[in-house]
Amino acid sequence: MPDEDELNTLKAKALCFRCVGEAYLRAEIQRAGRRRRCSYCDRTGKSYSIGQLSERIEEVFKAHYYRTSDQP
């Protein structure tokens, strides 16, 4: 399991809209992201940090999904 420093390093990495395949999230990042160099494709453009991205995805899961019983 990664330690806290490794997690913070990962959370700080940038992911640009070009590297996101999902259309809605890609458009959101292009509209609301901050301009910086992508940690994955090395191009500069509108981006979210991995930390921001994980928080955004968690919000969507909480709003649209719920855990079902593991018993049939």
PDB file of N, H, CA, C and O in Angstrom:
ATOM      1  N   MET A   1       0.851  -1.177   0.000  1.00  0.00           N
ATOM      2  CA  MET A   1       0.000   0.000   0.000  1.00  0.00           C
ATOM      3  C   MET A   1       0.901   1.246   0.000  1.00  0.00           C
ATOM      4  O   MET A   1       1.876   1.310   0.748  1.00  0.00           O
ATOM      5  N   PRO A   2       0.566   2.231  -0.843  1.00  0.00           N
ATOM      6  CA  PRO A   2       1.405   3.428  -0.915  1.00  0.00           C
ATOM      7  C   PRO A   2       1.342   4.251   0.374  1.00  0.00           C
ATOM      8  O   PRO A   2       0.317   4.288   1.056  1.00  0.00           O
ATOM      9  N   ASP A   3       2.453   4.904   0.689  1.00  0.00           N
ATOM     10  H   ASP A   3       3.286   4.874   0.135  1.00  0.00           H
ATOM     11  CA  ASP A   3       2.450   5.765   1.865  1.00  0.00           C
ATOM     12  C   ASP A   3       1.839   7.124   1.507  1.00  0.00           C
ATOM     13  O   ASP A   3       1.508   7.377   0.349  1.00  0.00           O
ATOM     14  N   GLU A   4       1.697   7.978   2.495  1.00  0.00           N
ATOM     15  H   GLU A   4       1.966   7.772   3.435  1.00  0.00           H
ATOM     16  CA  GLU A   4       1.024   9.260   2.297  1.00  0.00           C
ATOM     17  C   GLU A   4       1.746  10.161   1.298  1.00  0.00           C
ATOM     18  O   GLU A   4       1.098  10.866   0.524  1.00  0.00           O
ATOM     19  N   ASP A   5       3.075  10.146   1.305  1.00  0.00           N
ATOM     20  H   ASP A   5       3.602   9.573   1.934  1.00  0.00           H
ATOM     21  CA  ASP A   5       3.831  10.964   0.344  1.00  0.00           C
ATOM     22  C   ASP A   5       3.566  10.516  -1.093  1.00  0.00           C
ATOM     23  O   ASP A   5       3.406  11.343  -1.990  1.00  0.00           O
ATOM     24  N   GLU A   6       3.520   9.202  -1.301  1.00  0.00           N
ATOM     25  H   GLU A   6       3.650   8.530  -0.572  1.00  0.00           H
ATOM     26  CA  GLU A   6       3.243   8.679  -2.638  1.00  0.00           C
ATOM     27  C   GLU A   6       1.827   9.050  -3.090  1.00  0.00           C
ATOM     28  O   GLU A   6       1.616   9.403  -4.251  1.00  0.00           O
ATOM     29  N   LEU A   7       0.865   8.971  -2.176  1.00  0.00           N
ATOM     30  H   LEU A   7       1.036   8.685  -1.233  1.00  0.00           H
ATOM     31  CA  LEU A   7      -0.517   9.346  -2.504  1.00  0.00           C
ATOM     32  C   LEU A   7      -0.615  10.824  -2.849  1.00  0.00           C
ATOM     33  O   LEU A   7      -1.297  11.195  -3.804  1.00  0.00           O
ATOM     34  N   ASN A   8       0.061  11.669  -2.078  1.00  0.00           N
ATOM     35  H   ASN A   8       0.614  11.367  -1.302  1.00  0.00           H
ATOM     36  CA  ASN A   8       0.036  13.107  -2.360  1.00  0.00           C
ATOM     37  C   ASN A   8       0.681  13.425  -3.706  1.00  0.00           C
ATOM     38  O   ASN A   8       0.215  14.308  -4.426  1.00  0.00           O
ATOM     39  N   THR A   9       1.740  12.715  -4.043  1.00  0.00           N
ATOM     40  H   THR A   9       2.119  11.998  -3.458  1.00  0.00           H
ATOM     41  CA  THR A   9       2.396  12.899  -5.337  1.00  0.00           C
ATOM     42  C   THR A   9       1.439  12.515  -6.467  1.00  0.00           C
ATOM     43  O   THR A   9       1.330  13.228  -7.465  1.00  0.00           O
ATOM     44  N   LEU A  10       0.755  11.394  -6.306  1.00  0.00           N
ATOM     45  H   LEU A  10       0.843  10.814  -5.496  1.00  0.00           H
ATOM     46  CA  LEU A  10      -0.204  10.956  -7.310  1.00  0.00           C
ATOM     47  C   LEU A  10      -1.363  11.939  -7.435  1.00  0.00           C
ATOM     48  O   LEU A  10      -1.760  12.284  -8.548  1.00  0.00           O
ATOM     49  N   LYS A  11      -1.909  12.393  -6.311  1.00  0.00           N
ATOM     50  H   LYS A  11      -1.587  12.112  -5.407  1.00  0.00           H
ATOM     51  CA  LYS A  11      -3.032  13.335  -6.328  1.00  0.00           C
ATOM     52  C   LYS A  11      -2.677  14.651  -7.015  1.00  0.00           C
ATOM     53  O   LYS A  11      -3.552  15.312  -7.575  1.00  0.00           O
ATOM     54  N   ALA A  12      -1.404  15.035  -6.978  1.00  0.00           N
ATOM     55  H   ALA A  12      -0.693  14.498  -6.524  1.00  0.00           H
ATOM     56  CA  ALA A  12      -0.970  16.299  -7.567  1.00  0.00           C
ATOM     57  C   ALA A  12      -0.752  16.215  -9.078  1.00  0.00           C
ATOM     58  O   ALA A  12      -0.671  17.245  -9.746  1.00  0.00           O
ATOM     59  N   LYS A  13      -0.656  15.002  -9.622  1.00  0.00           N
ATOM     60  H   LYS A  13      -0.722  14.165  -9.079  1.00  0.00           H
ATOM     61  CA  LYS A  13      -0.444  14.862 -11.062  1.00  0.00           C
ATOM     62  C   LYS A  13      -1.619  15.458 -11.821  1.00  0.00           C
ATOM     63  O   LYS A  13      -2.758  15.416 -11.356  1.00  0.00           O
ATOM     64  N   ALA A  14      -1.333  16.014 -12.992  1.00  0.00           N
ATOM     65  H   ALA A  14      -0.408  16.048 -13.370  1.00  0.00           H
ATOM     66  CA  ALA A  14      -2.361  16.637 -13.822  1.00  0.00           C
ATOM     67  C   ALA A  14      -2.791  15.688 -14.929  1.00  0.00           C
ATOM     68  O   ALA A  14      -1.976  14.948 -15.479  1.00  0.00           O
ATOM     69  N   LEU A  15      -4.086  15.719 -15.251  1.00  0.00           N
ATOM     70  H   LEU A  15      -4.748  16.321 -14.804  1.00  0.00           H
ATOM     71  CA  LEU A  15      -4.650  14.941 -16.347  1.00  0.00           C
ATOM     72  C   LEU A  15      -5.424  15.907 -17.239  1.00  0.00           C
ATOM     73  O   LEU A  15      -6.413  16.496 -16.804  1.00  0.00           O
ATOM     74  N   CYS A  16      -4.978  16.070 -18.481  1.00  0.00           N
ATOM     75  H   CYS A  16      -4.174  15.592 -18.834  1.00  0.00           H
ATOM     76  CA  CYS A  16      -5.633  17.032 -19.372  1.00  0.00           C
ATOM     77  C   CYS A  16      -6.883  16.427 -20.010  1.00  0.00           C
ATOM     78  O   CYS A  16      -7.087  15.213 -19.998  1.00  0.00           O
ATOM     79  N   PHE A  17      -7.703  17.302 -20.560  1.00  0.00           N
ATOM     80  H   PHE A  17      -7.538  18.289 -20.570  1.00  0.00           H
ATOM     81  CA  PHE A  17      -8.955  16.860 -21.169  1.00  0.00           C
ATOM     82  C   PHE A  17      -8.707  15.932 -22.353  1.00  0.00           C
ATOM     83  O   PHE A  17      -9.547  15.078 -22.638  1.00  0.00           O
ATOM     84  N   ARG A  18      -7.580  16.071 -23.051  1.00  0.00           N
ATOM     85  H   ARG A  18      -6.898  16.765 -22.819  1.00  0.00           H
ATOM     86  CA  ARG A  18      -7.280  15.218 -24.200  1.00  0.00           C
ATOM     87  C   ARG A  18      -7.071  13.761 -23.812  1.00  0.00           C
ATOM     88  O   ARG A  18      -7.299  12.861 -24.621  1.00  0.00           O
ATOM     89  N   CYS A  19      -6.640  13.525 -22.579  1.00  0.00           N
ATOM     90  H   CYS A  19      -6.455  14.255 -21.922  1.00  0.00           H
ATOM     91  CA  CYS A  19      -6.356  12.167 -22.112  1.00  0.00           C
ATOM     92  C   CYS A  19      -7.573  11.482 -21.498  1.00  0.00           C
ATOM     93  O   CYS A  19      -7.475  10.343 -21.039  1.00  0.00           O
ATOM     94  N   VAL A  20      -8.718  12.164 -21.483  1.00  0.00           N
ATOM     95  H   VAL A  20      -8.797  13.088 -21.855  1.00  0.00           H
ATOM     96  CA  VAL A  20      -9.944  11.602 -20.914  1.00  0.00           C
ATOM     97  C   VAL A  20     -10.856  11.184 -22.058  1.00  0.00           C
ATOM     98  O   VAL A  20     -11.191  11.999 -22.917  1.00  0.00           O
ATOM     99  N   GLY A  21     -11.258   9.917 -22.073  1.00  0.00           N
ATOM    100  H   GLY A  21     -10.986   9.255 -21.375  1.00  0.00           H
ATOM    101  CA  GLY A  21     -12.092   9.412 -23.149  1.00  0.00           C
ATOM    102  C   GLY A  21     -13.580   9.656 -22.954  1.00  0.00           C
ATOM    103  O   GLY A  21     -14.323   9.717 -23.934  1.00  0.00           O
ATOM    104  N   GLU A  22     -14.028   9.796 -21.727  1.00  0.00           N
ATOM    105  H   GLU A  22     -13.424   9.747 -20.931  1.00  0.00           H
ATOM    106  CA  GLU A  22     -15.449   9.972 -21.435  1.00  0.00           C
ATOM    107  C   GLU A  22     -15.856  11.405 -21.782  1.00  0.00           C
ATOM    108  O   GLU A  22     -15.278  12.361 -21.265  1.00  0.00           O
ATOM    109  N   ALA A  23     -16.858  11.552 -22.665  1.00  0.00           N
ATOM    110  H   ALA A  23     -17.328  10.775 -23.085  1.00  0.00           H
ATOM    111  CA  ALA A  23     -17.194  12.844 -23.265  1.00  0.00           C
ATOM    112  C   ALA A  23     -17.616  13.905 -22.253  1.00  0.00           C
ATOM    113  O   ALA A  23     -17.160  15.045 -22.335  1.00  0.00           O
ATOM    114  N   TYR A  24     -18.475  13.550 -21.304  1.00  0.00           N
ATOM    115  H   TYR A  24     -18.845  12.623 -21.238  1.00  0.00           H
ATOM    116  CA  TYR A  24     -18.975  14.540 -20.345  1.00  0.00           C
ATOM    117  C   TYR A  24     -17.841  15.066 -19.472  1.00  0.00           C
ATOM    118  O   TYR A  24     -17.697  16.276 -19.297  1.00  0.00           O
ATOM    119  N   LEU A  25     -17.045  14.165 -18.929  1.00  0.00           N
ATOM    120  H   LEU A  25     -17.161  13.183 -19.071  1.00  0.00           H
ATOM    121  CA  LEU A  25     -15.937  14.562 -18.060  1.00  0.00           C
ATOM    122  C   LEU A  25     -14.886  15.337 -18.845  1.00  0.00           C
ATOM    123  O   LEU A  25     -14.312  16.301 -18.339  1.00  0.00           O
ATOM    124  N   ARG A  26     -14.640  14.925 -20.053  1.00  0.00           N
ATOM    125  H   ARG A  26     -15.107  14.142 -20.464  1.00  0.00           H
ATOM    126  CA  ARG A  26     -13.686  15.623 -20.919  1.00  0.00           C
ATOM    127  C   ARG A  26     -14.118  17.082 -21.124  1.00  0.00           C
ATOM    128  O   ARG A  26     -13.305  18.000 -21.015  1.00  0.00           O
ATOM    129  N   ALA A  27     -15.411  17.282 -21.423  1.00  0.00           N
ATOM    130  H   ALA A  27     -16.072  16.537 -21.511  1.00  0.00           H
ATOM    131  CA  ALA A  27     -15.931  18.636 -21.643  1.00  0.00           C
ATOM    132  C   ALA A  27     -15.869  19.465 -20.363  1.00  0.00           C
ATOM    133  O   ALA A  27     -15.574  20.659 -20.411  1.00  0.00           O
ATOM    134  N   GLU A  28     -16.145  18.842 -19.223  1.00  0.00           N
ATOM    135  H   GLU A  28     -16.385  17.872 -19.184  1.00  0.00           H
ATOM    136  CA  GLU A  28     -16.072  19.556 -17.941  1.00  0.00           C
ATOM    137  C   GLU A  28     -14.647  20.023 -17.665  1.00  0.00           C
ATOM    138  O   GLU A  28     -14.434  21.163 -17.252  1.00  0.00           O
ATOM    139  N   ILE A  29     -13.686  19.158 -17.889  1.00  0.00           N
ATOM    140  H   ILE A  29     -13.859  18.232 -18.225  1.00  0.00           H
ATOM    141  CA  ILE A  29     -12.284  19.523 -17.663  1.00  0.00           C
ATOM    142  C   ILE A  29     -11.871  20.636 -18.629  1.00  0.00           C
ATOM    143  O   ILE A  29     -11.163  21.565 -18.240  1.00  0.00           O
ATOM    144  N   GLN A  30     -12.305  20.545 -19.865  1.00  0.00           N
ATOM    145  H   GLN A  30     -12.880  19.790 -20.181  1.00  0.00           H
ATOM    146  CA  GLN A  30     -11.957  21.571 -20.856  1.00  0.00           C
ATOM    147  C   GLN A  30     -12.573  22.914 -20.476  1.00  0.00           C
ATOM    148  O   GLN A  30     -11.977  23.962 -20.724  1.00  0.00           O
ATOM    149  N   ARG A  31     -13.756  22.888 -19.878  1.00  0.00           N
ATOM    150  H   ARG A  31     -14.240  22.037 -19.676  1.00  0.00           H
ATOM    151  CA  ARG A  31     -14.439  24.118 -19.493  1.00  0.00           C
ATOM    152  C   ARG A  31     -13.907  24.682 -18.166  1.00  0.00           C
ATOM    153  O   ARG A  31     -13.663  25.884 -18.058  1.00  0.00           O
ATOM    154  N   ALA A  32     -13.728  23.820 -17.164  1.00  0.00           N
ATOM    155  H   ALA A  32     -13.927  22.844 -17.251  1.00  0.00           H
ATOM    156  CA  ALA A  32     -13.456  24.296 -15.806  1.00  0.00           C
ATOM    157  C   ALA A  32     -12.037  24.011 -15.308  1.00  0.00           C
ATOM    158  O   ALA A  32     -11.659  24.456 -14.224  1.00  0.00           O
ATOM    159  N   GLY A  33     -11.254  23.275 -16.092  1.00  0.00           N
ATOM    160  H   GLY A  33     -11.561  22.914 -16.973  1.00  0.00           H
ATOM    161  CA  GLY A  33      -9.916  22.905 -15.643  1.00  0.00           C
ATOM    162  C   GLY A  33      -8.953  24.081 -15.630  1.00  0.00           C
ATOM    163  O   GLY A  33      -9.229  25.152 -16.170  1.00  0.00           O
ATOM    164  N   ARG A  34      -7.824  23.845 -15.000  1.00  0.00           N
ATOM    165  H   ARG A  34      -7.599  22.975 -14.561  1.00  0.00           H
ATOM    166  CA  ARG A  34      -6.759  24.852 -14.937  1.00  0.00           C
ATOM    167  C   ARG A  34      -5.693  24.495 -15.972  1.00  0.00           C
ATOM    168  O   ARG A  34      -5.377  23.322 -16.170  1.00  0.00           O
ATOM    169  N   ARG A  35      -5.158  25.490 -16.612  1.00  0.00           N
ATOM    170  H   ARG A  35      -5.415  26.443 -16.452  1.00  0.00           H
ATOM    171  CA  ARG A  35      -4.139  25.265 -17.639  1.00  0.00           C
ATOM    172  C   ARG A  35      -2.819  24.853 -16.990  1.00  0.00           C
ATOM    173  O   ARG A  35      -2.257  25.586 -16.177  1.00  0.00           O
ATOM    174  N   ARG A  36      -2.337  23.672 -17.361  1.00  0.00           N
ATOM    175  H   ARG A  36      -2.793  23.077 -18.022  1.00  0.00           H
ATOM    176  CA  ARG A  36      -1.052  23.164 -16.860  1.00  0.00           C
ATOM    177  C   ARG A  36      -0.581  22.010 -17.739  1.00  0.00           C
ATOM    178  O   ARG A  36      -1.310  21.548 -18.617  1.00  0.00           O
ATOM    179  N   ARG A  37       0.630  21.556 -17.496  1.00  0.00           N
ATOM    180  H   ARG A  37       1.222  21.931 -16.783  1.00  0.00           H
ATOM    181  CA  ARG A  37       1.208  20.458 -18.276  1.00  0.00           C
ATOM    182  C   ARG A  37       0.669  19.126 -17.752  1.00  0.00           C
ATOM    183  O   ARG A  37       0.707  18.846 -16.554  1.00  0.00           O
ATOM    184  N   CYS A  38       0.168  18.317 -18.681  1.00  0.00           N
ATOM    185  H   CYS A  38       0.137  18.544 -19.654  1.00  0.00           H
ATOM    186  CA  CYS A  38      -0.383  16.996 -18.347  1.00  0.00           C
ATOM    187  C   CYS A  38       0.750  16.050 -17.953  1.00  0.00           C
ATOM    188  O   CYS A  38       1.787  16.002 -18.614  1.00  0.00           O
ATOM    189  N   SER A  39       0.548  15.317 -16.893  1.00  0.00           N
ATOM    190  H   SER A  39      -0.295  15.356 -16.356  1.00  0.00           H
ATOM    191  CA  SER A  39       1.546  14.359 -16.410  1.00  0.00           C
ATOM    192  C   SER A  39       1.599  13.100 -17.278  1.00  0.00           C
ATOM    193  O   SER A  39       2.501  12.280 -17.110  1.00  0.00           O
ATOM    194  N   TYR A  40       0.657  12.935 -18.196  1.00  0.00           N
ATOM    195  H   TYR A  40      -0.076  13.601 -18.333  1.00  0.00           H
ATOM    196  CA  TYR A  40       0.568  11.707 -18.983  1.00  0.00           C
ATOM    197  C   TYR A  40       0.968  11.915 -20.450  1.00  0.00           C
ATOM    198  O   TYR A  40       1.735  11.116 -20.988  1.00  0.00           O
ATOM    199  N   CYS A  41       0.470  12.964 -21.103  1.00  0.00           N
ATOM    200  H   CYS A  41      -0.153  13.613 -20.666  1.00  0.00           H
ATOM    201  CA  CYS A  41       0.826  13.191 -22.511  1.00  0.00           C
ATOM    202  C   CYS A  41       1.862  14.299 -22.669  1.00  0.00           C
ATOM    203  O   CYS A  41       2.390  14.502 -23.762  1.00  0.00           O
ATOM    204  N   ASP A  42       2.156  15.021 -21.580  1.00  0.00           N
ATOM    205  H   ASP A  42       1.727  14.856 -20.692  1.00  0.00           H
ATOM    206  CA  ASP A  42       3.176  16.070 -21.539  1.00  0.00           C
ATOM    207  C   ASP A  42       2.813  17.312 -22.365  1.00  0.00           C
ATOM    208  O   ASP A  42       3.682  18.127 -22.676  1.00  0.00           O
ATOM    209  N   ARG A  43       1.524  17.454 -22.718  1.00  0.00           N
ATOM    210  H   ARG A  43       0.819  16.792 -22.465  1.00  0.00           H
ATOM    211  CA  ARG A  43       1.065  18.654 -23.418  1.00  0.00           C
ATOM    212  C   ARG A  43       0.446  19.610 -22.401  1.00  0.00           C
ATOM    213  O   ARG A  43      -0.006  19.186 -21.337  1.00  0.00           O
ATOM    214  N   THR A  44       0.429  20.889 -22.731  1.00  0.00           N
ATOM    215  H   THR A  44       0.796  21.233 -23.595  1.00  0.00           H
ATOM    216  CA  THR A  44      -0.171  21.881 -21.857  1.00  0.00           C
ATOM    217  C   THR A  44      -1.604  22.131 -22.300  1.00  0.00           C
ATOM    218  O   THR A  44      -1.878  22.311 -23.486  1.00  0.00           O
ATOM    219  N   GLY A  45      -2.511  22.139 -21.334  1.00  0.00           N
ATOM    220  H   GLY A  45      -2.289  21.992 -20.370  1.00  0.00           H
ATOM    221  CA  GLY A  45      -3.913  22.390 -21.635  1.00  0.00           C
ATOM    222  C   GLY A  45      -4.738  22.364 -20.369  1.00  0.00           C
ATOM    223  O   GLY A  45      -4.207  22.189 -19.272  1.00  0.00           O
ATOM    224  N   LYS A  46      -6.030  22.538 -20.523  1.00  0.00           N
ATOM    225  H   LYS A  46      -6.461  22.680 -21.414  1.00  0.00           H
ATOM    226  CA  LYS A  46      -6.940  22.514 -19.383  1.00  0.00           C
ATOM    227  C   LYS A  46      -6.889  21.132 -18.736  1.00  0.00           C
ATOM    228  O   LYS A  46      -7.022  20.111 -19.411  1.00  0.00           O
ATOM    229  N   SER A  47      -6.696  21.118 -17.423  1.00  0.00           N
ATOM    230  H   SER A  47      -6.588  21.947 -16.875  1.00  0.00           H
ATOM    231  CA  SER A  47      -6.485  19.863 -16.705  1.00  0.00           C
ATOM    232  C   SER A  47      -7.125  19.896 -15.324  1.00  0.00           C
ATOM    233  O   SER A  47      -7.386  20.960 -14.764  1.00  0.00           O
ATOM    234  N   TYR A  48      -7.368  18.721 -14.799  1.00  0.00           N
ATOM    235  H   TYR A  48      -7.157  17.856 -15.254  1.00  0.00           H
ATOM    236  CA  TYR A  48      -7.714  18.517 -13.393  1.00  0.00           C
ATOM    237  C   TYR A  48      -6.555  17.754 -12.773  1.00  0.00           C
ATOM    238  O   TYR A  48      -5.860  17.005 -13.460  1.00  0.00           O
ATOM    239  N   SER A  49      -6.347  17.943 -11.487  1.00  0.00           N
ATOM    240  H   SER A  49      -6.912  18.551 -10.929  1.00  0.00           H
ATOM    241  CA  SER A  49      -5.391  17.079 -10.793  1.00  0.00           C
ATOM    242  C   SER A  49      -6.079  15.731 -10.581  1.00  0.00           C
ATOM    243  O   SER A  49      -7.307  15.644 -10.614  1.00  0.00           O
ATOM    244  N   ILE A  50      -5.305  14.705 -10.368  1.00  0.00           N
ATOM    245  H   ILE A  50      -4.307  14.775 -10.341  1.00  0.00           H
ATOM    246  CA  ILE A  50      -5.881  13.385 -10.091  1.00  0.00           C
ATOM    247  C   ILE A  50      -6.724  13.452  -8.820  1.00  0.00           C
ATOM    248  O   ILE A  50      -7.752  12.781  -8.727  1.00  0.00           O
ATOM    249  N   GLY A  51      -6.304  14.252  -7.842  1.00  0.00           N
ATOM    250  H   GLY A  51      -5.470  14.797  -7.917  1.00  0.00           H
ATOM    251  CA  GLY A  51      -7.089  14.438  -6.623  1.00  0.00           C
ATOM    252  C   GLY A  51      -8.446  15.055  -6.917  1.00  0.00           C
ATOM    253  O   GLY A  51      -9.461  14.595  -6.394  1.00  0.00           O
ATOM    254  N   GLN A  52      -8.479  16.098  -7.751  1.00  0.00           N
ATOM    255  H   GLN A  52      -7.655  16.472  -8.176  1.00  0.00           H
ATOM    256  CA  GLN A  52      -9.750  16.721  -8.140  1.00  0.00           C
ATOM    257  C   GLN A  52     -10.628  15.723  -8.886  1.00  0.00           C
ATOM    258  O   GLN A  52     -11.831  15.633  -8.645  1.00  0.00           O
ATOM    259  N   LEU A  53     -10.018  14.990  -9.778  1.00  0.00           N
ATOM    260  H   LEU A  53      -9.041  15.063  -9.974  1.00  0.00           H
ATOM    261  CA  LEU A  53     -10.740  14.020 -10.584  1.00  0.00           C
ATOM    262  C   LEU A  53     -11.362  12.938  -9.706  1.00  0.00           C
ATOM    263  O   LEU A  53     -12.517  12.563  -9.909  1.00  0.00           O
ATOM    264  N   SER A  54     -10.612  12.439  -8.744  1.00  0.00           N
ATOM    265  H   SER A  54      -9.674  12.744  -8.579  1.00  0.00           H
ATOM    266  CA  SER A  54     -11.148  11.396  -7.868  1.00  0.00           C
ATOM    267  C   SER A  54     -12.300  11.920  -7.013  1.00  0.00           C
ATOM    268  O   SER A  54     -13.266  11.195  -6.775  1.00  0.00           O
ATOM    269  N   GLU A  55     -12.215  13.158  -6.551  1.00  0.00           N
ATOM    270  H   GLU A  55     -11.430  13.747  -6.744  1.00  0.00           H
ATOM    271  CA  GLU A  55     -13.313  13.751  -5.782  1.00  0.00           C
ATOM    272  C   GLU A  55     -14.558  13.905  -6.649  1.00  0.00           C
ATOM    273  O   GLU A  55     -15.671  13.642  -6.195  1.00  0.00           O
ATOM    274  N   ARG A  56     -14.370  14.330  -7.890  1.00  0.00           N
ATOM    275  H   ARG A  56     -13.466  14.544  -8.259  1.00  0.00           H
ATOM    276  CA  ARG A  56     -15.498  14.519  -8.809  1.00  0.00           C
ATOM    277  C   ARG A  56     -16.174  13.184  -9.110  1.00  0.00           C
ATOM    278  O   ARG A  56     -17.402  13.099  -9.117  1.00  0.00           O
ATOM    279  N   ILE A  57     -15.391  12.156  -9.354  1.00  0.00           N
ATOM    280  H   ILE A  57     -14.394  12.225  -9.348  1.00  0.00           H
ATOM    281  CA  ILE A  57     -15.944  10.835  -9.652  1.00  0.00           C
ATOM    282  C   ILE A  57     -16.659  10.275  -8.431  1.00  0.00           C
ATOM    283  O   ILE A  57     -17.712   9.651  -8.568  1.00  0.00           O
ATOM    284  N   GLU A  58     -16.107  10.485  -7.242  1.00  0.00           N
ATOM    285  H   GLU A  58     -15.252  10.991  -7.131  1.00  0.00           H
ATOM    286  CA  GLU A  58     -16.766  10.026  -6.015  1.00  0.00           C
ATOM    287  C   GLU A  58     -18.143  10.677  -5.864  1.00  0.00           C
ATOM    288  O   GLU A  58     -19.099  10.006  -5.475  1.00  0.00           O
ATOM    289  N   GLU A  59     -18.256  11.973  -6.165  1.00  0.00           N
ATOM    290  H   GLU A  59     -17.480  12.518  -6.480  1.00  0.00           H
ATOM    291  CA  GLU A  59     -19.547  12.675  -6.099  1.00  0.00           C
ATOM    292  C   GLU A  59     -20.578  12.009  -7.007  1.00  0.00           C
ATOM    293  O   GLU A  59     -21.730  11.808  -6.621  1.00  0.00           O
ATOM    294  N   VAL A  60     -20.146  11.674  -8.208  1.00  0.00           N
ATOM    295  H   VAL A  60     -19.210  11.837  -8.521  1.00  0.00           H
ATOM    296  CA  VAL A  60     -21.057  11.071  -9.183  1.00  0.00           C
ATOM    297  C   VAL A  60     -21.500   9.689  -8.708  1.00  0.00           C
ATOM    298  O   VAL A  60     -22.680   9.354  -8.809  1.00  0.00           O
ATOM    299  N   PHE A  61     -20.588   8.897  -8.201  1.00  0.00           N
ATOM    300  H   PHE A  61     -19.629   9.169  -8.119  1.00  0.00           H
ATOM    301  CA  PHE A  61     -20.956   7.578  -7.693  1.00  0.00           C
ATOM    302  C   PHE A  61     -21.952   7.699  -6.535  1.00  0.00           C
ATOM    303  O   PHE A  61     -22.926   6.948  -6.475  1.00  0.00           O
ATOM    304  N   LYS A  62     -21.716   8.622  -5.634  1.00  0.00           N
ATOM    305  H   LYS A  62     -20.925   9.232  -5.683  1.00  0.00           H
ATOM    306  CA  LYS A  62     -22.632   8.795  -4.503  1.00  0.00           C
ATOM    307  C   LYS A  62     -24.016   9.229  -4.960  1.00  0.00           C
ATOM    308  O   LYS A  62     -25.017   8.829  -4.365  1.00  0.00           O
ATOM    309  N   ALA A  63     -24.086  10.043  -6.008  1.00  0.00           N
ATOM    310  H   ALA A  63     -23.273  10.368  -6.491  1.00  0.00           H
ATOM    311  CA  ALA A  63     -25.368  10.555  -6.488  1.00  0.00           C
ATOM    312  C   ALA A  63     -26.144   9.531  -7.314  1.00  0.00           C
ATOM    313  O   ALA A  63     -27.374   9.570  -7.333  1.00  0.00           O
ATOM    314  N   HIS A  64     -25.459   8.622  -7.992  1.00  0.00           N
ATOM    315  H   HIS A  64     -24.460   8.590  -7.976  1.00  0.00           H
ATOM    316  CA  HIS A  64     -26.145   7.765  -8.957  1.00  0.00           C
ATOM    317  C   HIS A  64     -26.107   6.271  -8.671  1.00  0.00           C
ATOM    318  O   HIS A  64     -26.773   5.501  -9.364  1.00  0.00           O
ATOM    319  N   TYR A  65     -25.359   5.846  -7.684  1.00  0.00           N
ATOM    320  H   TYR A  65     -24.818   6.471  -7.121  1.00  0.00           H
ATOM    321  CA  TYR A  65     -25.243   4.417  -7.399  1.00  0.00           C
ATOM    322  C   TYR A  65     -25.425   4.154  -5.918  1.00  0.00           C
ATOM    323  O   TYR A  65     -25.196   5.029  -5.084  1.00  0.00           O
ATOM    324  N   TYR A  66     -25.839   2.944  -5.604  1.00  0.00           N
ATOM    325  H   TYR A  66     -26.025   2.232  -6.282  1.00  0.00           H
ATOM    326  CA  TYR A  66     -25.916   2.525  -4.222  1.00  0.00           C
ATOM    327  C   TYR A  66     -25.518   1.060  -4.139  1.00  0.00           C
ATOM    328  O   TYR A  66     -25.671   0.305  -5.100  1.00  0.00           O
ATOM    329  N   ARG A  67     -25.015   0.677  -3.000  1.00  0.00           N
ATOM    330  H   ARG A  67     -24.891   1.291  -2.220  1.00  0.00           H
ATOM    331  CA  ARG A  67     -24.563  -0.685  -2.795  1.00  0.00           C
ATOM    332  C   ARG A  67     -25.777  -1.599  -2.590  1.00  0.00           C
ATOM    333  O   ARG A  67     -26.669  -1.305  -1.795  1.00  0.00           O
ATOM    334  N   THR A  68     -25.784  -2.692  -3.316  1.00  0.00           N
ATOM    335  H   THR A  68     -25.059  -2.930  -3.962  1.00  0.00           H
ATOM    336  CA  THR A  68     -26.860  -3.662  -3.164  1.00  0.00           C
ATOM    337  C   THR A  68     -26.389  -4.787  -2.254  1.00  0.00           C
ATOM    338  O   THR A  68     -25.206  -4.891  -1.930  1.00  0.00           O
ATOM    339  N   SER A  69     -27.314  -5.608  -1.858  1.00  0.00           N
ATOM    340  H   SER A  69     -28.275  -5.524  -2.121  1.00  0.00           H
ATOM    341  CA  SER A  69     -26.994  -6.742  -1.001  1.00  0.00           C
ATOM    342  C   SER A  69     -26.079  -7.706  -1.730  1.00  0.00           C
ATOM    343  O   SER A  69     -26.216  -7.898  -2.938  1.00  0.00           O
ATOM    344  N   ASP A  70     -25.158  -8.309  -1.017  1.00  0.00           N
ATOM    345  H   ASP A  70     -25.048  -8.153  -0.036  1.00  0.00           H
ATOM    346  CA  ASP A  70     -24.301  -9.316  -1.633  1.00  0.00           C
ATOM    347  C   ASP A  70     -24.944 -10.699  -1.570  1.00  0.00           C
ATOM    348  O   ASP A  70     -24.356 -11.685  -2.014  1.00  0.00           O
ATOM    349  N   GLN A  71     -26.145 -10.762  -1.018  1.00  0.00           N
ATOM    350  H   GLN A  71     -26.622  -9.961  -0.657  1.00  0.00           H
ATOM    351  CA  GLN A  71     -26.890 -12.016  -0.930  1.00  0.00           C
ATOM    352  C   GLN A  71     -28.020 -12.006  -1.964  1.00  0.00           C
ATOM    353  O   GLN A  71     -28.784 -11.044  -2.034  1.00  0.00           O
ATOM    354  N   PRO A  72     -28.128 -13.067  -2.762  1.00  0.00           N
ATOM    355  CA  PRO A  72     -29.197 -13.108  -3.797  1.00  0.00           C
ATOM    356  C   PRO A  72     -30.586 -13.160  -3.183  1.00  0.00           C
ATOM    357  O   PRO A  72     -31.580 -13.198  -3.907  1.00  0.00           O
TER     358      PRO A  72
END
